[in-house]
Amino acid sequence: MTEAILLVGGKGTRLRPLTVNTPKPMVRAAGVPFLTHQLARAKAAGVDHIVLATSYLAEVFEPYFGDGSALGLHLEYVTEEEPLGTGGAIRNVASRLHSGPDEP
């Protein structure tokens, strides 16, 4: 199993006003949320399990992408209770990965 963590919790302040009511990864590009393109590229690279580290407007991701099966992926969602920064977000979701650093 090839796995990935995607950090999708930022507020996207540099993209305001687009991100006032929409998290940055859900801003549309070519008619679909930008995150759709990222997930498709991950799938094309052989990734099949992705943990999404959410925070800002976290409630919009799962209703849109569900369990990921429509994209041929297995998606999990972890929401930060308070912003943890890049390293903290990764540490917060790392336990959701099935393979450890020493496993293939």
C-alpha positions as MATLAB code, in Angstrom:
seq = 'MTEAILLVGGKGTRLRPLTVNTPKPMVRAAGVPFLTHQLARAKAAGVDHIVLATSYLAEVFEPYFGDGSALGLHLEYVTEEEPLGTGGAIRNVASRLHSGPDEP';
ca = [
       0.000    0.000    0.000;
       1.308    3.424   -0.929;
       0.148    6.179    1.380;
       0.260    9.947    1.632;
      -0.665   12.767    3.948;
      -2.183   15.896    2.427;
      -2.271   19.038    4.518;
      -5.541   20.763    3.656;
      -6.154   22.793    6.802;
      -4.747   26.218    5.977;
      -6.927   29.321    5.844;
      -5.644   30.428    2.444;
      -5.453   34.068    3.501;
      -3.463   35.080    0.412;
      -6.356   33.933   -1.776;
      -8.999   36.032   -0.032;
     -11.801   36.743   -0.837;
     -11.984   33.320   -2.552;
     -11.290   31.546    0.724;
     -13.641   33.416    3.050;
     -16.268   30.649    2.783;
     -14.212   27.973    1.004;
     -11.016   26.253    2.161;
      -8.105   26.811   -0.219;
      -8.007   23.181   -1.498;
     -11.692   23.432   -2.436;
     -11.277   26.549   -4.619;
     -12.234   25.526   -8.136;
      -9.667   25.121  -10.898;
     -10.812   23.868  -14.317;
     -14.308   23.344  -12.921;
     -13.461   21.156   -9.919;
     -11.881   21.757   -6.508;
      -8.100   22.007   -6.754;
      -7.855   19.091   -4.312;
      -9.490   16.876   -6.948;
      -6.477   17.465   -9.209;
      -4.072   16.680   -6.359;
      -5.893   13.452   -5.517;
      -5.905   12.396   -9.178;
      -2.141   13.021   -9.450;
      -1.538   11.042   -6.267;
      -3.607    8.156   -7.666;
      -1.674    8.319  -10.954;
       1.567    8.091   -8.954;
       0.381    4.881   -7.286;
      -0.934    6.270   -4.004;
      -4.039    4.450   -2.792;
      -4.494    5.645    0.821;
      -4.519    9.343    1.704;
      -4.993   10.938    5.086;
      -6.303   14.496    4.826;
      -5.202   16.746    7.690;
      -8.033   19.272    7.927;
      -8.707   22.318   10.050;
     -10.232   25.426    8.449;
     -13.798   24.668    7.266;
     -13.044   20.962    7.705;
     -16.703   20.005    7.381;
     -16.738   20.515    3.589;
     -14.214   17.834    2.586;
     -15.886   14.557    3.538;
     -19.320   15.373    2.065;
     -17.650   16.182   -1.248;
     -15.061   13.365   -1.498;
     -16.610   10.737    0.788;
     -14.438    7.690    1.336;
     -12.555    8.352   -1.915;
     -13.831    5.271   -3.707;
     -15.168    7.351   -6.621;
     -11.550    8.340   -7.272;
     -10.169    4.859   -6.666;
      -8.676    5.936   -3.346;
      -9.202    5.308    0.336;
      -9.490    8.664    2.115;
      -9.399    9.370    5.832;
     -10.003   12.709    7.505;
      -8.400   14.025   10.659;
      -9.467   17.437   11.957;
      -7.193   19.509   14.177;
      -8.920   20.940   17.217;
      -6.534   23.902   17.103;
      -4.018   24.852   14.384;
      -0.845   22.808   14.834;
       1.353   24.122   12.034;
       2.924   21.968    9.336;
       4.955   19.651   11.569;
       2.199   19.352   14.141;
      -0.370   18.504   11.479;
       1.819   15.711   10.125;
       2.485   14.351   13.622;
      -1.254   14.552   14.375;
      -2.196   12.241   11.477;
       0.871   10.003   11.159;
      -0.692    7.263   13.285;
      -3.395    6.838   10.608;
      -0.845    5.525    8.126;
      -0.819    1.753    7.895;
       2.887    1.316    7.193;
       5.562    2.708    9.448;
       8.837    4.239    8.269;
      10.632    0.875    8.402;
       7.976   -1.021    6.448;
       7.805   -1.271    2.652;
];
